[in-house]
Amino acid sequence: MVDRKPLHIEVATPDATTVALALSGDLDYESVSRLGDLPVPAGCTAIDVDLSRLTFVDSSGLAGLVRLQLRAADAGAVVRVVALTPYLRSLFQLTAIDRLFSLPPG
């Protein structure tokens, strides 16, 4: 049996134009809709996403991050990954998703 960790999304607004998201747990087929349900507020120019506490990401989770990027771009905002694990960095590079996001130096 797989030890599943529910997805938790913390949302903060550090300033009037930035939304900060901190994801923890599993971002997968069963939880990715929660990411898709997050609105991009009017006037938002940046969505900062902390992925450093994710314990598992499957292809549905990666697709959900790409959809978030597309929704943000449609609203005139950019998604910036501000923290991620070495595993996720290599997964982003392997799948070429690193070209879609601003990643922190690593």
C-alpha positions as a printed NumPy array, in Angstrom:
array([[  0.   ,   0.   ,   0.   ],
       [  1.269,   3.451,  -0.927],
       [  1.55 ,   6.017,   1.839],
       [ -0.354,   8.934,   0.289],
       [  0.112,  12.439,   1.602],
       [ -2.778,  14.812,   0.887],
       [ -1.984,  17.942,  -1.074],
       [ -1.94 ,  21.094,   1.017],
       [ -1.793,  24.512,  -0.652],
       [ -0.923,  27.591,   1.371],
       [ -1.86 ,  30.861,  -0.328],
       [ -0.439,  34.237,   0.657],
       [ -0.421,  37.674,  -0.928],
       [  2.86 ,  39.34 ,   0.036],
       [  1.921,  42.407,  -2.013],
       [ -0.862,  43.653,  -4.288],
       [  0.546,  42.043,  -7.441],
       [  2.018,  38.759,  -6.154],
       [  0.403,  35.527,  -5.016],
       [  2.634,  33.07 ,  -3.139],
       [  1.744,  29.378,  -3.185],
       [  3.428,  26.753,  -1.017],
       [  2.554,  23.178,  -1.965],
       [  3.149,  20.174,   0.264],
       [  2.187,  16.515,   0.03 ],
       [  1.4  ,  14.698,  -3.222],
       [  0.566,  16.549,  -6.446],
       [ -0.998,  13.812,  -8.534],
       [ -4.05 ,  12.69 , -10.477],
       [ -6.228,  12.696,  -7.372],
       [ -5.218,  16.168,  -6.137],
       [ -4.285,  18.21 ,  -9.218],
       [ -7.796,  19.642,  -9.59 ],
       [ -7.209,  21.623,  -6.39 ],
       [ -4.37 ,  23.463,  -8.143],
       [ -6.615,  24.089, -11.135],
       [ -9.306,  25.555,  -8.902],
       [ -7.028,  28.375,  -7.72 ],
       [ -7.972,  31.698,  -9.325],
       [ -5.476,  34.147, -10.778],
       [ -6.589,  37.41 ,  -9.131],
       [ -7.096,  40.524, -11.218],
       [ -3.97 ,  42.695, -11.117],
       [ -1.704,  39.754, -10.292],
       [  1.575,  39.902, -12.216],
       [  3.444,  37.05 , -10.496],
       [  2.651,  33.729,  -8.881],
       [  5.54 ,  32.479,  -6.761],
       [  5.355,  28.72 ,  -6.213],
       [  7.311,  26.858,  -3.52 ],
       [  7.523,  23.158,  -4.424],
       [ 10.159,  22.227,  -1.849],
       [  7.714,  20.331,   0.378],
       [  6.114,  18.177,  -2.308],
       [  6.651,  14.493,  -1.591],
       [  5.415,  13.132,  -4.929],
       [  4.561,  14.518,  -8.373],
       [  3.202,  12.448, -11.256],
       [  2.548,  13.419, -14.871],
       [ -0.849,  14.847, -13.923],
       [  0.837,  17.082, -11.363],
       [  3.344,  18.317, -13.944],
       [  0.49 ,  18.989, -16.37 ],
       [ -1.327,  20.911, -13.624],
       [  1.704,  23.156, -13.148],
       [  1.831,  23.776, -16.898],
       [ -1.894,  24.633, -16.908],
       [ -1.287,  27.056, -14.029],
       [  1.438,  28.713, -16.123],
       [ -0.916,  28.993, -19.115],
       [ -3.743,  30.463, -17.016],
       [ -1.328,  32.949, -15.452],
       [  0.007,  33.97 , -18.872],
       [ -3.554,  34.51 , -20.126],
       [ -4.07 ,  36.847, -17.142],
       [ -0.804,  38.712, -17.801],
       [  1.116,  37.063, -14.961],
       [  4.18 ,  34.84 , -14.761],
       [  4.699,  31.73 , -12.625],
       [  8.035,  31.662, -10.811],
       [  9.181,  28.518,  -9.033],
       [ 10.963,  29.907,  -5.981],
       [ 11.974,  26.622,  -4.318],
       [ 12.117,  22.982,  -5.359],
       [ 13.928,  19.777,  -4.488],
       [ 16.891,  18.466,  -6.498],
       [ 14.651,  15.592,  -7.643],
       [ 12.031,  17.996,  -9.004],
       [ 14.705,  20.113, -10.68 ],
       [ 15.971,  17.036, -12.531],
       [ 12.386,  15.999, -13.382],
       [ 11.704,  19.492, -14.772],
       [ 14.895,  19.28 , -16.861],
       [ 14.166,  15.743, -18.07 ],
       [ 10.688,  16.738, -19.243],
       [ 11.832,  20.185, -20.543],
       [  9.325,  21.885, -18.248],
       [ 12.216,  23.939, -16.888],
       [ 11.903,  26.019, -20.083],
       [  8.405,  27.149, -19.097],
       [  9.185,  28.398, -15.615],
       [ 11.564,  30.765, -13.953],
       [ 13.531,  28.49 , -11.579],
       [ 15.783,  29.483,  -8.694],
       [ 19.527,  28.967,  -9.169],
       [ 20.524,  25.475,  -8.315]])
